[in-house]
Amino acid sequence: MTRTEENGNKNKTEKGDKLWFKLILFLVPRLVGAYFKIIDLTSRKIFLNTEYEDQICKKMPFTCACFHGTMLFPVYYCRRYPGIVMVSRSWDGEIIDRSIRRMGYDTTRGSSSRGGKEALKEMIEILKERKYCSGLAVDAPRGPSRKVKMGIVMVAKETGQPVVPLVSWATRQLQFRSWDRMILPLPFSTIVMAFGKPTFAPQGMNNDEYEDLRQEIESNMLSASEQAEDKVRELKRGNKPA
């Protein structure tokens, strides 16, 4: 291990021992849960392409594909489906991990930049054993935004689960200046949730088919995103005075 790595691990250990960070780990997951309960209670919900939820999600284990920037409300919504979510090993990931677990999910820890292969393998084993659903932010941890990576293809191939895109947009929301342009819906919004066309991984895939499947998932997700955003623009135009 290099001196830089040793110093990094030492700093992370020190951060985990700090009282202020322990307070954050205690408070934030509870505040997140309370906030999304308020959003759920005060907001109107519009669902697009519900036939995909009726035909797939309610009848069999599935893999939910989300873009990192629009995943917050879909994660809250999908807590009704027993599942497992991959979360990064960063300290931010520790906060997210605890928040997601309070919603009832199991988690594995890893990302494409750190421990991803091991976490993906663990996720696949759990999915096969428990017949869980799964969820992935397909463009995480660092983007490019809305560019699907290969991890979700591996999950689909190894488990046989259909990949179902789920995106959301809201008439009242904050959009952060992060790499993913993360959105946070606000109370008293209309939240549009769009399911995307499911993708099934064929058995005995060759190398070319991996990329074809990745592109298909990405296309279906972008289409669902466009539908959700178009619906929100339509709602906003309808609220404007003549």
N, C-alpha and C positions, 0 to 999 in steps of 0.2 A: 504494500500500500504506500502511495506517495505521501509526502508531507502535506500537500494540498488536500488530499482525500482525508487524511487524519484530522486536519484542522476543520474540514467541513463536517465530519462526523461528530467531532467534539462540540462544534457550535450547535448542531442539531440536538445533541444530548442536553446541552445547557439550556436551550430554548424549551425543551420538553419538561425541564425541571423548574422553570420559572412559574411563580404563583400566578402572574397575569395570564400566562398561556393556559394554565390549568383552568382558570376561570372562564377563558374563552371556550375551551373544550366543553365545559359544563353548560354555559349559557347559550352559545350560538345554536347548537342543535335544537334546543327547546324553543328559541325565538323563531327559528326557521319553520318548525312545525306549526307554531301558533300563527305565524304570518300567513302561511299557505291555507290554513283553515279559514282565516279571515277572507282571503282572496276567494276561496271556494264558496263561502257563504254569501259574499256581497256581489259576486260577478255572475253575469249571464254567460252560459256556455253554448256555443254552436259547434256541432260536429259535422264534418264533411267525410264522405265516403264511409259511412258507418257499416256498409255491407262487409267491409274487410274485417272489422272488429267482430261482427256477428258470425261470419263464416270461418274465421281463423282464431282470433284471440279468445273467444268465449268457448272454443271447442277443443283446443289443443295447445301444448306449450309452444311458445314462439319467441323469437328474438326481436326485441324492440330496437329499432335504429333511430337515433336522435342526432341532430347536429348540436355541438357543444353550446352554441349561442342561444338555442331555443329549447333547451332540454328541461328547464326548471319546472314548469307546470306539467309537462308530460310525465316526469319522474313522480311527481305527487299523484297524478291521476292513476298511473299504472300500479300503485301500491295495492290495488284490489287483486292483482295477479301475483301469486307467490313467485318470487324470483330472486335473482342474484345480479349484482351490478359490479362492474370493474371500476375501481377508484385508484388514483395515482398514489404513490408512496410518499409524496411531499407532505409538508406540514399543513398546507392548505387541504390536501387530500385527507388528512386526519380529521379535520373539521367536517368535510363533506361526508366522510365515512360514517362518522357518528350521527350526522343528520339523517343520512339515508337509512341507517339501521333503526333509528327511532320511527321511521315510516313502515318498518316491518320487513325490509329487504335483508338478505345476506349479501356479503361483499367479498371480493378478492382484491388484493392490492398490487397494482402494477400499471405500467403504461409503456408506450412504444420506446420511451427513452430510459426506462428503469424497471426491470423485473417483469416486463410485459409477457415474455414467453412463458414464464413460470405461472403467472397469474391466469393467462389464457388457458393453459393446460389444466390448472385447478378448476377453472370455471367450467370447462368442457366435461371434466370428470363428474362434477356436482350435477350438471344438467342431465347427464346420462343416468346418474344414480337416483336423483330425486324427482325427475320429470318437471323441473322448474322452468319458468320463463327466464329470459336474460335480457339485459339492457347494456348497450354500448353507445358512448359518444363517438361516432365513427370518424370524426376529424380531430380528435384529441390526441395528445395533450397540447400540442402547439400549432396545429393547423397544417397546411393552409385551411382556412375556414371553408366549410362545406365541400371539402374534398375527402371522399370516403377512402379510408385506408383498408388494408387487406385483412385485419383482424376479424372483422365481422364475417368475411367470406369463410375463414377457417372455422368459425363457430357453426355456420350454416352447414358446411360440408361434413364436419365431424359429428354433429348432433342430428342432422336431418330436419332441424326446426326451420319453418319459414321465417324469412326476414320481413318484418312489417314496419315501414317508416311511420313515425309519428312526430308531427311538428305542431307548433302553436304560435299564435300571434295575438296581440290584444289591442283594443282601441285606446287604452290608456296603459302606457308602459314606460319604463326607463330603459335606455339603451346605453351600455357602458362603452368606453373607448378602449376596450381590450381587443386582443387579436381576433377574438371570435364574435365581437359586437354583441355580447351577452345581453339578453333582454330580461327584465324583471317586470311582470305584470303588476299593475296597481289595483287597489280596491275599487269597486264599483265600475269595473271594466266589462266589456264584452270580449270573452276569450274564444278565439276560433281554434279548434283542434282539427287537424286534417290527418287522416290515415292515408298512407300511400299503398300502392299496389304491392302485394306480397311477392317475394322472390324465393324460389325453391332451388336448392343446390342439387344438381344431378349427381348420381353415383358415378364413380370412376372418372372424375374430372381430370383433364390434362392441363398443362401449364397455360395454354391460350384461354381455356375456359375460365380459369381463375380471374383473369383480367376482364373477360366478358361479363362475368357475374358481378364483379366490383362495379363496372360501369353501369350495369342494369340497376343495381341498388342505388347508385348515385343519381341516376336519371329519375328513378321513382321518387327519391327523396326531394330532389329539386322541383319536381312537378307538384308534389304535395305542398311544399313551401310556397310555391307561386300561387296555388289555390288559396291557401290560408291568408297570404298577404293581400291578394286581390279582394277576398271577401271583407277584410278589415277596411280596405280603401273604399269599398262599396258602402259599408256601414257608416263610415265617416262622412262620405258625400251625402248620404241620406239624412244625417243629423244637421247638415248646414242649412241655414235659412235661405229661402228662395230669393 
